[in-house]
Amino acid sequence: YSTIWTDNADNQGKDLGYENNELKKELGPVYGVQWRDWDGIDQIKDLMNNLENNPDSRRHILSAWNVGKIDKMALPPCHVMSQFYISNGTISCHMYQRSADMFLGVPFNIASYSLLLSIFGEILNLRPKKFVHSFGDAHIYLNSVDQVKEQISRKPFDAPKLIMPTLNSLEDLSSCSIDDFKLEGYEHHPAIKAKMAV
């Protein structure tokens, strides 16, 4: 499992009655549940179908903000909505984030939504064009200020190239593992650790 939200699972998740131990961390019906089973609706499947069959629509929306389930989530969604747009053989994504931890959260969100955009592009045979990111409340926590100063003092490396398997459908994606995705030419500085504000 991912350790990104471990503290939320151990605190708010336990407060909601979810079983959390060393092998399992439960946050409730957060992102993946809303994307794949919003009260029986598979938003990802529907979105892919609509992108393929009605590419000019302005309704290519993916939402994680299920008002009826917010009180069951250990952490209500920070990145709440994204919209996809197809034009001239390209696909773009505009994501709105209600709450944006600019040091710990946003870099992860940029990488994950860029990957999602690339996966959609591969399946639909479209070239990924733009990832646009909007924030409602962008912030840096006081316990991250020194880490932010260190990060902005560093010289950035060139961007790596994403190497993906051939994907023609969501079913192809389901049979992949993380090892099927590679970053060619990826360089990085040493990790900078910071504690997530809970």
MODELLER restraints for C-alpha pairs under 7 A, 6 or more apart:
rsr = mdl.restraints
at = mdl.atoms
rsr.add(forms.Gaussian(group=physical.xy_distance, feature=features.Distance(at['CA:6:A'], at['CA:25:A']), mean=6.54, stdev=0.5))
rsr.add(forms.Gaussian(group=physical.xy_distance, feature=features.Distance(at['CA:7:A'], at['CA:198:A']), mean=6.86, stdev=0.5))
rsr.add(forms.Gaussian(group=physical.xy_distance, feature=features.Distance(at['CA:8:A'], at['CA:74:A']), mean=6.14, stdev=0.5))
rsr.add(forms.Gaussian(group=physical.xy_distance, feature=features.Distance(at['CA:8:A'], at['CA:75:A']), mean=6.69, stdev=0.5))
rsr.add(forms.Gaussian(group=physical.xy_distance, feature=features.Distance(at['CA:8:A'], at['CA:198:A']), mean=6.36, stdev=0.5))
rsr.add(forms.Gaussian(group=physical.xy_distance, feature=features.Distance(at['CA:9:A'], at['CA:20:A']), mean=6.78, stdev=0.5))
rsr.add(forms.Gaussian(group=physical.xy_distance, feature=features.Distance(at['CA:9:A'], at['CA:25:A']), mean=5.61, stdev=0.5))
rsr.add(forms.Gaussian(group=physical.xy_distance, feature=features.Distance(at['CA:9:A'], at['CA:26:A']), mean=5.62, stdev=0.5))
rsr.add(forms.Gaussian(group=physical.xy_distance, feature=features.Distance(at['CA:9:A'], at['CA:27:A']), mean=5.29, stdev=0.5))
rsr.add(forms.Gaussian(group=physical.xy_distance, feature=features.Distance(at['CA:9:A'], at['CA:74:A']), mean=6.42, stdev=0.5))
rsr.add(forms.Gaussian(group=physical.xy_distance, feature=features.Distance(at['CA:10:A'], at['CA:20:A']), mean=6.43, stdev=0.5))
rsr.add(forms.Gaussian(group=physical.xy_distance, feature=features.Distance(at['CA:12:A'], at['CA:74:A']), mean=4.87, stdev=0.5))
rsr.add(forms.Gaussian(group=physical.xy_distance, feature=features.Distance(at['CA:13:A'], at['CA:26:A']), mean=6.23, stdev=0.5))
rsr.add(forms.Gaussian(group=physical.xy_distance, feature=features.Distance(at['CA:13:A'], at['CA:27:A']), mean=5.28, stdev=0.5))
rsr.add(forms.Gaussian(group=physical.xy_distance, feature=features.Distance(at['CA:13:A'], at['CA:74:A']), mean=4.75, stdev=0.5))
rsr.add(forms.Gaussian(group=physical.xy_distance, feature=features.Distance(at['CA:14:A'], at['CA:20:A']), mean=6.74, stdev=0.5))
rsr.add(forms.Gaussian(group=physical.xy_distance, feature=features.Distance(at['CA:16:A'], at['CA:72:A']), mean=6.86, stdev=0.5))
rsr.add(forms.Gaussian(group=physical.xy_distance, feature=features.Distance(at['CA:18:A'], at['CA:26:A']), mean=5.87, stdev=0.5))
rsr.add(forms.Gaussian(group=physical.xy_distance, feature=features.Distance(at['CA:19:A'], at['CA:26:A']), mean=6.55, stdev=0.5))
rsr.add(forms.Gaussian(group=physical.xy_distance, feature=features.Distance(at['CA:20:A'], at['CA:26:A']), mean=5.96, stdev=0.5))
rsr.add(forms.Gaussian(group=physical.xy_distance, feature=features.Distance(at['CA:27:A'], at['CA:73:A']), mean=5.90, stdev=0.5))
rsr.add(forms.Gaussian(group=physical.xy_distance, feature=features.Distance(at['CA:27:A'], at['CA:74:A']), mean=4.87, stdev=0.5))
rsr.add(forms.Gaussian(group=physical.xy_distance, feature=features.Distance(at['CA:28:A'], at['CA:72:A']), mean=5.93, stdev=0.5))
rsr.add(forms.Gaussian(group=physical.xy_distance, feature=features.Distance(at['CA:28:A'], at['CA:73:A']), mean=4.80, stdev=0.5))
rsr.add(forms.Gaussian(group=physical.xy_distance, feature=features.Distance(at['CA:28:A'], at['CA:74:A']), mean=6.22, stdev=0.5))
rsr.add(forms.Gaussian(group=physical.xy_distance, feature=features.Distance(at['CA:29:A'], at['CA:72:A']), mean=6.84, stdev=0.5))
rsr.add(forms.Gaussian(group=physical.xy_distance, feature=features.Distance(at['CA:29:A'], at['CA:73:A']), mean=5.85, stdev=0.5))
rsr.add(forms.Gaussian(group=physical.xy_distance, feature=features.Distance(at['CA:30:A'], at['CA:73:A']), mean=6.09, stdev=0.5))
rsr.add(forms.Gaussian(group=physical.xy_distance, feature=features.Distance(at['CA:30:A'], at['CA:77:A']), mean=6.80, stdev=0.5))
rsr.add(forms.Gaussian(group=physical.xy_distance, feature=features.Distance(at['CA:31:A'], at['CA:64:A']), mean=5.51, stdev=0.5))
rsr.add(forms.Gaussian(group=physical.xy_distance, feature=features.Distance(at['CA:31:A'], at['CA:77:A']), mean=6.86, stdev=0.5))
rsr.add(forms.Gaussian(group=physical.xy_distance, feature=features.Distance(at['CA:34:A'], at['CA:64:A']), mean=5.43, stdev=0.5))
rsr.add(forms.Gaussian(group=physical.xy_distance, feature=features.Distance(at['CA:35:A'], at['CA:42:A']), mean=6.25, stdev=0.5))
rsr.add(forms.Gaussian(group=physical.xy_distance, feature=features.Distance(at['CA:35:A'], at['CA:43:A']), mean=5.14, stdev=0.5))
rsr.add(forms.Gaussian(group=physical.xy_distance, feature=features.Distance(at['CA:35:A'], at['CA:44:A']), mean=5.96, stdev=0.5))
rsr.add(forms.Gaussian(group=physical.xy_distance, feature=features.Distance(at['CA:35:A'], at['CA:64:A']), mean=6.51, stdev=0.5))
rsr.add(forms.Gaussian(group=physical.xy_distance, feature=features.Distance(at['CA:36:A'], at['CA:42:A']), mean=4.22, stdev=0.5))
rsr.add(forms.Gaussian(group=physical.xy_distance, feature=features.Distance(at['CA:36:A'], at['CA:43:A']), mean=5.68, stdev=0.5))
rsr.add(forms.Gaussian(group=physical.xy_distance, feature=features.Distance(at['CA:36:A'], at['CA:44:A']), mean=6.14, stdev=0.5))
rsr.add(forms.Gaussian(group=physical.xy_distance, feature=features.Distance(at['CA:43:A'], at['CA:62:A']), mean=6.52, stdev=0.5))
rsr.add(forms.Gaussian(group=physical.xy_distance, feature=features.Distance(at['CA:47:A'], at['CA:60:A']), mean=6.08, stdev=0.5))
rsr.add(forms.Gaussian(group=physical.xy_distance, feature=features.Distance(at['CA:51:A'], at['CA:60:A']), mean=6.79, stdev=0.5))
rsr.add(forms.Gaussian(group=physical.xy_distance, feature=features.Distance(at['CA:52:A'], at['CA:124:A']), mean=6.70, stdev=0.5))
rsr.add(forms.Gaussian(group=physical.xy_distance, feature=features.Distance(at['CA:55:A'], at['CA:86:A']), mean=5.94, stdev=0.5))
rsr.add(forms.Gaussian(group=physical.xy_distance, feature=features.Distance(at['CA:56:A'], at['CA:86:A']), mean=6.65, stdev=0.5))
rsr.add(forms.Gaussian(group=physical.xy_distance, feature=features.Distance(at['CA:60:A'], at['CA:83:A']), mean=5.48, stdev=0.5))
rsr.add(forms.Gaussian(group=physical.xy_distance, feature=features.Distance(at['CA:60:A'], at['CA:84:A']), mean=5.30, stdev=0.5))
rsr.add(forms.Gaussian(group=physical.xy_distance, feature=features.Distance(at['CA:61:A'], at['CA:82:A']), mean=5.74, stdev=0.5))
rsr.add(forms.Gaussian(group=physical.xy_distance, feature=features.Distance(at['CA:61:A'], at['CA:83:A']), mean=4.53, stdev=0.5))
rsr.add(forms.Gaussian(group=physical.xy_distance, feature=features.Distance(at['CA:61:A'], at['CA:84:A']), mean=6.59, stdev=0.5))
rsr.add(forms.Gaussian(group=physical.xy_distance, feature=features.Distance(at['CA:62:A'], at['CA:81:A']), mean=5.64, stdev=0.5))
rsr.add(forms.Gaussian(group=physical.xy_distance, feature=features.Distance(at['CA:62:A'], at['CA:82:A']), mean=5.23, stdev=0.5))
rsr.add(forms.Gaussian(group=physical.xy_distance, feature=features.Distance(at['CA:62:A'], at['CA:83:A']), mean=6.39, stdev=0.5))
rsr.add(forms.Gaussian(group=physical.xy_distance, feature=features.Distance(at['CA:63:A'], at['CA:80:A']), mean=5.69, stdev=0.5))
rsr.add(forms.Gaussian(group=physical.xy_distance, feature=features.Distance(at['CA:63:A'], at['CA:81:A']), mean=4.44, stdev=0.5))
rsr.add(forms.Gaussian(group=physical.xy_distance, feature=features.Distance(at['CA:63:A'], at['CA:82:A']), mean=6.57, stdev=0.5))
rsr.add(forms.Gaussian(group=physical.xy_distance, feature=features.Distance(at['CA:64:A'], at['CA:77:A']), mean=6.27, stdev=0.5))
rsr.add(forms.Gaussian(group=physical.xy_distance, feature=features.Distance(at['CA:64:A'], at['CA:80:A']), mean=5.03, stdev=0.5))
rsr.add(forms.Gaussian(group=physical.xy_distance, feature=features.Distance(at['CA:64:A'], at['CA:81:A']), mean=6.33, stdev=0.5))
rsr.add(forms.Gaussian(group=physical.xy_distance, feature=features.Distance(at['CA:65:A'], at['CA:77:A']), mean=6.35, stdev=0.5))
rsr.add(forms.Gaussian(group=physical.xy_distance, feature=features.Distance(at['CA:65:A'], at['CA:80:A']), mean=5.43, stdev=0.5))
rsr.add(forms.Gaussian(group=physical.xy_distance, feature=features.Distance(at['CA:70:A'], at['CA:76:A']), mean=5.86, stdev=0.5))
rsr.add(forms.Gaussian(group=physical.xy_distance, feature=features.Distance(at['CA:78:A'], at['CA:97:A']), mean=5.51, stdev=0.5))
rsr.add(forms.Gaussian(group=physical.xy_distance, feature=features.Distance(at['CA:78:A'], at['CA:98:A']), mean=5.40, stdev=0.5))
rsr.add(forms.Gaussian(group=physical.xy_distance, feature=features.Distance(at['CA:78:A'], at['CA:99:A']), mean=5.10, stdev=0.5))
rsr.add(forms.Gaussian(group=physical.xy_distance, feature=features.Distance(at['CA:78:A'], at['CA:100:A']), mean=6.87, stdev=0.5))
rsr.add(forms.Gaussian(group=physical.xy_distance, feature=features.Distance(at['CA:79:A'], at['CA:96:A']), mean=6.02, stdev=0.5))
rsr.add(forms.Gaussian(group=physical.xy_distance, feature=features.Distance(at['CA:79:A'], at['CA:97:A']), mean=4.03, stdev=0.5))
rsr.add(forms.Gaussian(group=physical.xy_distance, feature=features.Distance(at['CA:79:A'], at['CA:98:A']), mean=6.22, stdev=0.5))
rsr.add(forms.Gaussian(group=physical.xy_distance, feature=features.Distance(at['CA:80:A'], at['CA:96:A']), mean=6.26, stdev=0.5))
rsr.add(forms.Gaussian(group=physical.xy_distance, feature=features.Distance(at['CA:80:A'], at['CA:97:A']), mean=5.77, stdev=0.5))
rsr.add(forms.Gaussian(group=physical.xy_distance, feature=features.Distance(at['CA:80:A'], at['CA:98:A']), mean=6.68, stdev=0.5))
rsr.add(forms.Gaussian(group=physical.xy_distance, feature=features.Distance(at['CA:81:A'], at['CA:95:A']), mean=5.80, stdev=0.5))
rsr.add(forms.Gaussian(group=physical.xy_distance, feature=features.Distance(at['CA:81:A'], at['CA:96:A']), mean=5.44, stdev=0.5))
rsr.add(forms.Gaussian(group=physical.xy_distance, feature=features.Distance(at['CA:82:A'], at['CA:93:A']), mean=6.58, stdev=0.5))
rsr.add(forms.Gaussian(group=physical.xy_distance, feature=features.Distance(at['CA:82:A'], at['CA:94:A']), mean=5.44, stdev=0.5))
rsr.add(forms.Gaussian(group=physical.xy_distance, feature=features.Distance(at['CA:82:A'], at['CA:95:A']), mean=4.07, stdev=0.5))
rsr.add(forms.Gaussian(group=physical.xy_distance, feature=features.Distance(at['CA:82:A'], at['CA:96:A']), mean=6.13, stdev=0.5))
rsr.add(forms.Gaussian(group=physical.xy_distance, feature=features.Distance(at['CA:83:A'], at['CA:93:A']), mean=5.62, stdev=0.5))
rsr.add(forms.Gaussian(group=physical.xy_distance, feature=features.Distance(at['CA:83:A'], at['CA:94:A']), mean=5.26, stdev=0.5))
rsr.add(forms.Gaussian(group=physical.xy_distance, feature=features.Distance(at['CA:83:A'], at['CA:95:A']), mean=6.44, stdev=0.5))
rsr.add(forms.Gaussian(group=physical.xy_distance, feature=features.Distance(at['CA:84:A'], at['CA:91:A']), mean=6.85, stdev=0.5))
rsr.add(forms.Gaussian(group=physical.xy_distance, feature=features.Distance(at['CA:84:A'], at['CA:92:A']), mean=5.60, stdev=0.5))
rsr.add(forms.Gaussian(group=physical.xy_distance, feature=features.Distance(at['CA:84:A'], at['CA:93:A']), mean=4.52, stdev=0.5))
rsr.add(forms.Gaussian(group=physical.xy_distance, feature=features.Distance(at['CA:84:A'], at['CA:94:A']), mean=6.52, stdev=0.5))
rsr.add(forms.Gaussian(group=physical.xy_distance, feature=features.Distance(at['CA:85:A'], at['CA:91:A']), mean=5.57, stdev=0.5))
rsr.add(forms.Gaussian(group=physical.xy_distance, feature=features.Distance(at['CA:85:A'], at['CA:92:A']), mean=5.16, stdev=0.5))
rsr.add(forms.Gaussian(group=physical.xy_distance, feature=features.Distance(at['CA:85:A'], at['CA:93:A']), mean=6.37, stdev=0.5))
rsr.add(forms.Gaussian(group=physical.xy_distance, feature=features.Distance(at['CA:86:A'], at['CA:92:A']), mean=6.50, stdev=0.5))
rsr.add(forms.Gaussian(group=physical.xy_distance, feature=features.Distance(at['CA:89:A'], at['CA:126:A']), mean=5.25, stdev=0.5))
rsr.add(forms.Gaussian(group=physical.xy_distance, feature=features.Distance(at['CA:89:A'], at['CA:127:A']), mean=6.32, stdev=0.5))
rsr.add(forms.Gaussian(group=physical.xy_distance, feature=features.Distance(at['CA:90:A'], at['CA:126:A']), mean=4.95, stdev=0.5))
rsr.add(forms.Gaussian(group=physical.xy_distance, feature=features.Distance(at['CA:90:A'], at['CA:127:A']), mean=4.51, stdev=0.5))
rsr.add(forms.Gaussian(group=physical.xy_distance, feature=features.Distance(at['CA:90:A'], at['CA:128:A']), mean=5.63, stdev=0.5))
rsr.add(forms.Gaussian(group=physical.xy_distance, feature=features.Distance(at['CA:90:A'], at['CA:129:A']), mean=5.74, stdev=0.5))
rsr.add(forms.Gaussian(group=physical.xy_distance, feature=features.Distance(at['CA:91:A'], at['CA:121:A']), mean=6.33, stdev=0.5))
rsr.add(forms.Gaussian(group=physical.xy_distance, feature=features.Distance(at['CA:91:A'], at['CA:126:A']), mean=6.04, stdev=0.5))
rsr.add(forms.Gaussian(group=physical.xy_distance, feature=features.Distance(at['CA:91:A'], at['CA:127:A']), mean=6.11, stdev=0.5))
rsr.add(forms.Gaussian(group=physical.xy_distance, feature=features.Distance(at['CA:91:A'], at['CA:128:A']), mean=5.03, stdev=0.5))
rsr.add(forms.Gaussian(group=physical.xy_distance, feature=features.Distance(at['CA:91:A'], at['CA:129:A']), mean=5.69, stdev=0.5))
rsr.add(forms.Gaussian(group=physical.xy_distance, feature=features.Distance(at['CA:92:A'], at['CA:128:A']), mean=6.09, stdev=0.5))
rsr.add(forms.Gaussian(group=physical.xy_distance, feature=features.Distance(at['CA:92:A'], at['CA:129:A']), mean=5.26, stdev=0.5))
rsr.add(forms.Gaussian(group=physical.xy_distance, feature=features.Distance(at['CA:92:A'], at['CA:130:A']), mean=4.70, stdev=0.5))
rsr.add(forms.Gaussian(group=physical.xy_distance, feature=features.Distance(at['CA:92:A'], at['CA:131:A']), mean=5.85, stdev=0.5))
rsr.add(forms.Gaussian(group=physical.xy_distance, feature=features.Distance(at['CA:93:A'], at['CA:117:A']), mean=6.62, stdev=0.5))
rsr.add(forms.Gaussian(group=physical.xy_distance, feature=features.Distance(at['CA:93:A'], at['CA:130:A']), mean=6.32, stdev=0.5))
rsr.add(forms.Gaussian(group=physical.xy_distance, feature=features.Distance(at['CA:93:A'], at['CA:131:A']), mean=4.92, stdev=0.5))
rsr.add(forms.Gaussian(group=physical.xy_distance, feature=features.Distance(at['CA:93:A'], at['CA:132:A']), mean=6.14, stdev=0.5))
rsr.add(forms.Gaussian(group=physical.xy_distance, feature=features.Distance(at['CA:94:A'], at['CA:131:A']), mean=5.90, stdev=0.5))
rsr.add(forms.Gaussian(group=physical.xy_distance, feature=features.Distance(at['CA:94:A'], at['CA:132:A']), mean=4.49, stdev=0.5))
rsr.add(forms.Gaussian(group=physical.xy_distance, feature=features.Distance(at['CA:94:A'], at['CA:133:A']), mean=5.84, stdev=0.5))
rsr.add(forms.Gaussian(group=physical.xy_distance, feature=features.Distance(at['CA:95:A'], at['CA:132:A']), mean=6.27, stdev=0.5))
rsr.add(forms.Gaussian(group=physical.xy_distance, feature=features.Distance(at['CA:95:A'], at['CA:133:A']), mean=5.08, stdev=0.5))
rsr.add(forms.Gaussian(group=physical.xy_distance, feature=features.Distance(at['CA:95:A'], at['CA:134:A']), mean=6.23, stdev=0.5))
rsr.add(forms.Gaussian(group=physical.xy_distance, feature=features.Distance(at['CA:96:A'], at['CA:133:A']), mean=6.13, stdev=0.5))
rsr.add(forms.Gaussian(group=physical.xy_distance, feature=features.Distance(at['CA:96:A'], at['CA:134:A']), mean=4.80, stdev=0.5))
rsr.add(forms.Gaussian(group=physical.xy_distance, feature=features.Distance(at['CA:96:A'], at['CA:135:A']), mean=5.92, stdev=0.5))
rsr.add(forms.Gaussian(group=physical.xy_distance, feature=features.Distance(at['CA:97:A'], at['CA:134:A']), mean=6.11, stdev=0.5))
rsr.add(forms.Gaussian(group=physical.xy_distance, feature=features.Distance(at['CA:97:A'], at['CA:135:A']), mean=4.88, stdev=0.5))
rsr.add(forms.Gaussian(group=physical.xy_distance, feature=features.Distance(at['CA:97:A'], at['CA:136:A']), mean=6.11, stdev=0.5))
rsr.add(forms.Gaussian(group=physical.xy_distance, feature=features.Distance(at['CA:98:A'], at['CA:135:A']), mean=5.88, stdev=0.5))
rsr.add(forms.Gaussian(group=physical.xy_distance, feature=features.Distance(at['CA:98:A'], at['CA:136:A']), mean=4.48, stdev=0.5))
rsr.add(forms.Gaussian(group=physical.xy_distance, feature=features.Distance(at['CA:98:A'], at['CA:137:A']), mean=5.98, stdev=0.5))
rsr.add(forms.Gaussian(group=physical.xy_distance, feature=features.Distance(at['CA:99:A'], at['CA:135:A']), mean=6.80, stdev=0.5))
rsr.add(forms.Gaussian(group=physical.xy_distance, feature=features.Distance(at['CA:99:A'], at['CA:136:A']), mean=6.04, stdev=0.5))
rsr.add(forms.Gaussian(group=physical.xy_distance, feature=features.Distance(at['CA:99:A'], at['CA:137:A']), mean=4.92, stdev=0.5))
rsr.add(forms.Gaussian(group=physical.xy_distance, feature=features.Distance(at['CA:99:A'], at['CA:138:A']), mean=6.22, stdev=0.5))
rsr.add(forms.Gaussian(group=physical.xy_distance, feature=features.Distance(at['CA:100:A'], at['CA:106:A']), mean=6.10, stdev=0.5))
rsr.add(forms.Gaussian(group=physical.xy_distance, feature=features.Distance(at['CA:100:A'], at['CA:135:A']), mean=6.44, stdev=0.5))
rsr.add(forms.Gaussian(group=physical.xy_distance, feature=features.Distance(at['CA:100:A'], at['CA:137:A']), mean=5.98, stdev=0.5))
rsr.add(forms.Gaussian(group=physical.xy_distance, feature=features.Distance(at['CA:100:A'], at['CA:138:A']), mean=4.65, stdev=0.5))
rsr.add(forms.Gaussian(group=physical.xy_distance, feature=features.Distance(at['CA:100:A'], at['CA:139:A']), mean=6.11, stdev=0.5))
rsr.add(forms.Gaussian(group=physical.xy_distance, feature=features.Distance(at['CA:101:A'], at['CA:138:A']), mean=6.33, stdev=0.5))
rsr.add(forms.Gaussian(group=physical.xy_distance, feature=features.Distance(at['CA:101:A'], at['CA:139:A']), mean=5.38, stdev=0.5))
rsr.add(forms.Gaussian(group=physical.xy_distance, feature=features.Distance(at['CA:101:A'], at['CA:140:A']), mean=5.83, stdev=0.5))
rsr.add(forms.Gaussian(group=physical.xy_distance, feature=features.Distance(at['CA:102:A'], at['CA:138:A']), mean=6.35, stdev=0.5))
rsr.add(forms.Gaussian(group=physical.xy_distance, feature=features.Distance(at['CA:102:A'], at['CA:139:A']), mean=5.82, stdev=0.5))
rsr.add(forms.Gaussian(group=physical.xy_distance, feature=features.Distance(at['CA:102:A'], at['CA:140:A']), mean=5.71, stdev=0.5))
rsr.add(forms.Gaussian(group=physical.xy_distance, feature=features.Distance(at['CA:103:A'], at['CA:140:A']), mean=6.43, stdev=0.5))
rsr.add(forms.Gaussian(group=physical.xy_distance, feature=features.Distance(at['CA:103:A'], at['CA:148:A']), mean=6.54, stdev=0.5))
rsr.add(forms.Gaussian(group=physical.xy_distance, feature=features.Distance(at['CA:114:A'], at['CA:131:A']), mean=6.43, stdev=0.5))
rsr.add(forms.Gaussian(group=physical.xy_distance, feature=features.Distance(at['CA:117:A'], at['CA:128:A']), mean=6.35, stdev=0.5))
rsr.add(forms.Gaussian(group=physical.xy_distance, feature=features.Distance(at['CA:118:A'], at['CA:128:A']), mean=5.71, stdev=0.5))
rsr.add(forms.Gaussian(group=physical.xy_distance, feature=features.Distance(at['CA:121:A'], at['CA:127:A']), mean=5.60, stdev=0.5))
rsr.add(forms.Gaussian(group=physical.xy_distance, feature=features.Distance(at['CA:121:A'], at['CA:128:A']), mean=5.64, stdev=0.5))
rsr.add(forms.Gaussian(group=physical.xy_distance, feature=features.Distance(at['CA:122:A'], at['CA:167:A']), mean=5.93, stdev=0.5))
rsr.add(forms.Gaussian(group=physical.xy_distance, feature=features.Distance(at['CA:123:A'], at['CA:167:A']), mean=5.09, stdev=0.5))
rsr.add(forms.Gaussian(group=physical.xy_distance, feature=features.Distance(at['CA:123:A'], at['CA:168:A']), mean=4.54, stdev=0.5))
rsr.add(forms.Gaussian(group=physical.xy_distance, feature=features.Distance(at['CA:123:A'], at['CA:169:A']), mean=5.47, stdev=0.5))
rsr.add(forms.Gaussian(group=physical.xy_distance, feature=features.Distance(at['CA:144:A'], at['CA:194:A']), mean=6.03, stdev=0.5))
rsr.add(forms.Gaussian(group=physical.xy_distance, feature=features.Distance(at['CA:147:A'], at['CA:192:A']), mean=6.50, stdev=0.5))
rsr.add(forms.Gaussian(group=physical.xy_distance, feature=features.Distance(at['CA:157:A'], at['CA:187:A']), mean=6.42, stdev=0.5))
rsr.add(forms.Gaussian(group=physical.xy_distance, feature=features.Distance(at['CA:160:A'], at['CA:183:A']), mean=5.83, stdev=0.5))
rsr.add(forms.Gaussian(group=physical.xy_distance, feature=features.Distance(at['CA:160:A'], at['CA:184:A']), mean=5.49, stdev=0.5))
rsr.add(forms.Gaussian(group=physical.xy_distance, feature=features.Distance(at['CA:160:A'], at['CA:185:A']), mean=4.87, stdev=0.5))
rsr.add(forms.Gaussian(group=physical.xy_distance, feature=features.Distance(at['CA:160:A'], at['CA:186:A']), mean=4.77, stdev=0.5))
rsr.add(forms.Gaussian(group=physical.xy_distance, feature=features.Distance(at['CA:161:A'], at['CA:183:A']), mean=5.53, stdev=0.5))
rsr.add(forms.Gaussian(group=physical.xy_distance, feature=features.Distance(at['CA:161:A'], at['CA:184:A']), mean=5.00, stdev=0.5))
rsr.add(forms.Gaussian(group=physical.xy_distance, feature=features.Distance(at['CA:161:A'], at['CA:185:A']), mean=6.55, stdev=0.5))
rsr.add(forms.Gaussian(group=physical.xy_distance, feature=features.Distance(at['CA:162:A'], at['CA:182:A']), mean=5.94, stdev=0.5))
rsr.add(forms.Gaussian(group=physical.xy_distance, feature=features.Distance(at['CA:162:A'], at['CA:183:A']), mean=4.78, stdev=0.5))
rsr.add(forms.Gaussian(group=physical.xy_distance, feature=features.Distance(at['CA:162:A'], at['CA:184:A']), mean=6.31, stdev=0.5))
rsr.add(forms.Gaussian(group=physical.xy_distance, feature=features.Distance(at['CA:163:A'], at['CA:181:A']), mean=5.83, stdev=0.5))
rsr.add(forms.Gaussian(group=physical.xy_distance, feature=features.Distance(at['CA:163:A'], at['CA:182:A']), mean=5.03, stdev=0.5))
rsr.add(forms.Gaussian(group=physical.xy_distance, feature=features.Distance(at['CA:163:A'], at['CA:183:A']), mean=6.07, stdev=0.5))
rsr.add(forms.Gaussian(group=physical.xy_distance, feature=features.Distance(at['CA:163:A'], at['CA:184:A']), mean=6.84, stdev=0.5))
rsr.add(forms.Gaussian(group=physical.xy_distance, feature=features.Distance(at['CA:164:A'], at['CA:180:A']), mean=6.44, stdev=0.5))
rsr.add(forms.Gaussian(group=physical.xy_distance, feature=features.Distance(at['CA:164:A'], at['CA:181:A']), mean=4.88, stdev=0.5))
rsr.add(forms.Gaussian(group=physical.xy_distance, feature=features.Distance(at['CA:164:A'], at['CA:182:A']), mean=6.62, stdev=0.5))
rsr.add(forms.Gaussian(group=physical.xy_distance, feature=features.Distance(at['CA:165:A'], at['CA:180:A']), mean=6.08, stdev=0.5))
rsr.add(forms.Gaussian(group=physical.xy_distance, feature=features.Distance(at['CA:165:A'], at['CA:181:A']), mean=6.81, stdev=0.5))
rsr.add(forms.Gaussian(group=physical.xy_distance, feature=features.Distance(at['CA:167:A'], at['CA:173:A']), mean=6.37, stdev=0.5))
